[in-house]
């Protein structure tokens, strides 16, 4: 898949605009995790590499994105106001679960050629 397709794949599964929010720059930093060998066998470090991304690599990038969301949420704290309790543990558990879920998909993704 190309860069735009990889970004879409990642964003659909990571939902960067939902809390905790990831900036466009933060999502962009995830793309290198998804890079793969291109159709001509060139690695991403090759100056002639055609931007190519694998499904497994995208799942790895998504897992890293959920880890970033976890880190952002880790600075929060639970509190009670107006007889309502807001707990950060659910959010942390959700972020950790999603990271694990996508890491598991790295192992089960169909190889698309190249690394990762």
C-alpha positions in Angstrom: 0.0 0.0 0.0 1.1 3.6 -0.6 1.6 6.4 2.0 -2.0 7.7 1.8 -3.5 4.2 2.1 -1.2 3.4 5.1 -2.1 6.7 6.8 -5.9 6.0 6.3 -5.5 2.4 7.5 -3.7 3.6 10.6 -6.1 6.5 11.3 -9.3 4.4 10.9 -8.1 2.0 13.6 -6.3 4.5 15.9 -9.0 7.2 15.8 -6.5 10.0 16.6 -9.2 12.6 17.1 -10.8 10.7 20.0 -9.6 11.2 23.6 -6.7 11.0 24.2 -6.1 12.9 21.0 -3.0 12.5 18.7 -1.9 15.4 16.6 -1.3 15.0 12.9 2.5 15.2 13.6 2.2 12.3 16.1 0.3 10.2 13.6 3.0 11.0 11.0 5.7 9.7 13.3 4.0 6.3 13.2 4.3 5.8 9.5 8.0 4.6 9.5 6.9 1.7 11.7 4.8 0.5 8.8 7.4 0.8 6.0 8.2 -2.3 4.0 10.5 -3.4 1.1 9.1 -2.0 -2.2 8.2 -4.1 -5.3 11.8 -3.8 -6.6 13.2 -5.2 -3.3 14.5 -1.9 -2.1 14.6 -1.2 1.7 13.2 2.1 3.1 16.8 3.3 3.7 17.5 3.0 -0.1 17.3 6.5 -1.7 15.3 5.0 -4.6 12.8 3.3 -2.3 9.2 3.7 -3.5 7.0 4.3 -0.4 5.5 1.0 0.5 3.8 -0.1 3.7 2.7 -3.5 5.0 -0.5 -4.5 6.8 1.6 -6.0 9.6 3.7 -2.8 9.8 0.5 -0.7 10.0 -0.7 -2.8 12.9 2.6 -2.3 14.6 2.3 1.5 14.0 -1.3 1.4 15.4 -0.1 -0.4 18.5 2.6 2.3 19.0 -0.1 5.0 18.6 -2.2 3.3 21.3 0.9 3.3 23.5 1.3 7.1 22.9 -2.4 7.5 23.9 -1.7 5.5 27.0 1.2 7.8 27.9 -1.0 10.8 27.5 -3.7 9.4 29.7 -1.3 8.2 32.4 -0.9 11.8 33.6 -4.5 12.0 34.4 -6.1 11.2 37.7 -9.5 9.9 39.0 -11.8 12.4 40.6 -15.4 12.9 41.9 -17.6 15.9 41.2 -21.3 16.4 41.5 -21.7 12.9 42.8 -20.1 11.5 39.7 -16.8 9.6 39.7 -14.5 9.7 36.7 -11.8 7.1 36.7 -8.7 7.1 34.5 -8.2 3.3 34.9 -10.8 2.5 32.3 -9.1 4.7 29.7 -5.7 3.2 30.5 -7.0 -0.3 30.3 -8.6 0.4 27.0 -5.5 1.9 25.5 -3.4 -1.0 26.7 -5.9 -3.5 25.4 -5.9 -1.9 21.9 -2.1 -1.8 21.8 -2.0 -5.6 22.6 -4.8 -6.3 20.1 -2.8 -4.7 17.3 0.5 -6.2 18.3 -1.3 -9.6 18.0 -2.4 -8.7 14.5 1.3 -8.2 13.5 1.8 -11.9 14.0 -1.3 -12.9 12.2 -1.2 -10.5 9.2 -0.8 -12.0 5.8 2.7 -11.1 4.5 2.7 -8.6 1.8 6.3 -9.0 0.8 9.3 -7.3 2.3 10.1 -6.9 5.9 7.6 -6.7 8.8 
